[in-house]
């Protein structure tokens, strides 16, 4: 091809057609420039594709980290739920001599001497921050929620995690210095003096209260729960942004059965709390409004938009929550197949709600 164009230029010059040669030369230059621009465009597109593939790979790493931590958060919440039940028994003086005497698994005696630690994985997030200037525009929406998770949520979790370390270490050190029987705690059965301490010492109960506040109320019931909700939402968001065809794993709450909008409308309405099993006193007049948002059911207690439950369907009429792994519910129908009530099971408490009639 080069020889062909060289021959044309030579013929034009030999025939003394200089003006045509100039036009031809200009045309050839234009073609070269166009070729260069096309090559640059192709190269830029290839580089953009490589960059996007790299960012997508990093986001998959972030997803993997989030998945590990979501599962770990479930374990932590379950752990402190059990602890919370024990602490309530301790502080209400409901544990007995026999309970401690039969503490063969050492659960009661070491109740405030150990803790469940959650160290958040952040390799993927670190890689993303190091490449943040290369994140394509269509993937930037995930940066802000990730910052909230790895800056704010992580800070609060680490803070109370460290607080628990301080409490458990101090309790162990104090017992080792003040109780001559401390080294015998490992033995299968507790001695009477030990049991008397766990049952009656007021300072021990103070420490139980401190541990419960840090571990059960602040860490597990609030900060880890908030982290879990944000992590689940961001995991799903990444799935959408990278257009993943992979199904959501079991540890990510999602509908196990799909209901149409028309079917969801049957559950919408206001439900009134009529009974809390195991609670004999009066409880406030409270309404629970169930509505549709983004093709899902949500529940709002007394119009408080900061107290919203997001529901998923296990089967038709059976629901579970996203942010509370102990939230289960079932709608009840009458003989006409109309929904009349809702039963919610949460943290071991069963609540009955009647659906109010609509005009």
Residue, then its C-alpha position, 0 to 999 in steps of 0.5 A: x500500500x505504501x508503494x502504491x501511494x508513493x507511485x501516485x505522488x511520483x506521477x503527480x510530480x513528474x506530470x508537473x501537477x504541483x497543485x494536485x500534489x499539494x491537495x493530495x498531500x493535504x488529503x493524505x495528512x488528514x487521513x493520517x490524522x484521522x487514523x491517529x485519532x481513531x487509534x487513540x480512541x480505540x486505545x482510550x476505550x481499551x484503557x477505560x475497559x481495563x480500568x473498569x474491569x479492575x474497579x469491578x474486580x476490586x468491588x467484588x473483593x469489597x463484596x467478599x469482605x462485606x459477606x464475611x463481616x455480615x456473617x460474622x455480625x450474625x454470629x456476634x448478635x446471636x452471641x450477645x443475645x444469649x449473654x443479654x438473657x444471662x445478664x438479665x437473670x443475674x441482675x434480677x436475682x433469678x439465678x440460683x445456687x443450683x444454676x451455678x453448681x451445674x455450670x458444667x459448660x462454664x457459661x455463667x462463671x465466665x459471663x463477663x470474662x470473655x467477649x466476641x470480637x469482630x474485626x472488620x475486613x477492609x482490604x477491598x475498601x483500601x484497594x478501592x480508595x487507592x484507585x478512587x480517581x479511576x472509578x468510572x462515573x457509573x460505579x461512583x454511587x457506591x463510594x459514599x455508603x462504603x465510606x459510612x461503613x468503613x469510617x463511621x460504622x467501623x469506628x463505633x464497632x472498634x470503640x465498643x470492642x475495645x471497651x469490652x476488652x478493658x472490662x473483661x481484662x479488669x474483671x479478670x485482674x481484679x478477681x485474680x488479685x482479690x479472690x484466692x479461689x480464682x485459679x480454681x474457677x477452671x475446675x468442673x464444679x464451683x465452690x460455695x464461696x464462688x457461688x456466693x460471690x456470683x449470686x450476691x456481690x453488688x460490685x460483680x453485678x455492677x460489672x455485669x451491667x457495664x458489660x451488658x451496656x457495652x456489649x449487648x446494648x451498644x455493640x450488638x443491638x445498635x452499632x453492629x446492627x447498623x453496620x449489618x443493615x448498611x453492609x447488606x444494602x451496599x452488597x446488593x448495590x454493588x451487585x446491581x452496579x456491576x450487573x452481576x448474574x450471580x444469585x444473592x447468597x443465603x446470608x443476604x436477606x431477599x425474597x424467597x418467593x416473589x409476590x406481585x404488587x397486586x398481591x402485596x396490596x393485600x397486606x397493606x394497612x394499619x395493624x393495632x397491637x392487641x397482645x404481647x405474650x408474657x406481658x401482663x401490664x398495660x402497653x401503649x396504644x401503638x399502631x403498625x402501618x404496613x405499606x409498599x416501598x420499592x416493590x417490598x413491604x415495610x412496617x412503620x411503628x406509630x409513623x416514626x420514619x426512623x423505626x422502619x422494618x423491611x420485610x422479605x417473604x419466606x413463603x406467602x404470608x410468612x415474613x422475616x426482617x432484613x435488619x433484625x435476624x430474630x424478626x419473624x412474622x406471619x399474616x393470618x387469614x379468615x375463611x374468606x382468605x382476607x388478612x385479619x391479623x399479624x403475629x410477630x416473633x421478635x427476640x423471644x417475644x410474640x406480639x399479636x396485631x389486628x388489622x384495622x378495618x378500612x372505609 
